[in-house]
Amino acid sequence: MPSLSEAQRNFVATINDGPDALDATLFIGSPERIILGLKAHANTISHARLVALEQSFPLTRVEVGEVLFNALSREYVETAEAKACDLAHIGRHFAKFFSHSLPSSSEEGHNAAICDLAKIEWAWLESYHAADTSSLSLETIGALAETELLGLPVVFHPSTRICELHAPLAAPLSHLAVEMTPSATLIVRPETEVRLLAIDDRTLQAAQKCRQPITIGNLLALASEQGEDTDPIGPVLTLIGAGALIAME
């Protein structure tokens, strides 16, 4: 008689891998009836996974079209990466799957833009569900003396996500890039609503430095190394104004 944990693992394996993984000692009854019941359960799980993908990537679904999105979703939920995820994380590897599964396009950069869009939508969800904490504000740094400000260590807010772009933003997000050619998108939820901003390369480079704690002074010094004609303060103020940083205690 298998233990409870062994029985649970075998049940999941049977749902994911089919009848060949079934332990004959796990259920009572004829094999045919057991397989019929497991198929019904597997279909329910598969449907739930497909619905979760639709809800996680609504813009991507519209952009690629319902038929293609549904076809690729059915392929994706059968992958080992998808089967290893619960429903809350089912889309974690979806953008990567898209990158090598989308049919070739005659439109330059089209597929790359779709993959970027999928990454942004997943990052939006991660940001939405991230831990709550107070972000560093422009008002706070404005009240600090110069020495205190330059010595203040900062790091990413738990909700901060950076998605580097490999093509111009897809149509649903093109309004973010009206006045610039962005290098990345910044996604953050400092309060109740998720913010999505397009950022240039200077701000991207500054943001990358904030994945680990760094003082404002060092951050400004690194930003100034990008060139004499660049403004080191602008990218830092952009990050703080967006709520993307927290002060370390």
PyMOL commands that set and color helices and strands:
alter all, ss='L'
color gray80, all
select helices_A, chain A and resi 4-17+19-21+31-56+58-64+66-76+80-83+87-89+94-99+110-128+138-142+146-150+171-177+201-209+216-224+233-242
alter helices_A, ss='H'
color red, helices_A
select strands_A, chain A and resi 153-156+161-164+184-188+195-199+214-215+245-247
alter strands_A, ss='S'
color yellow, strands_A
deselect
rebuild
show_as cartoon
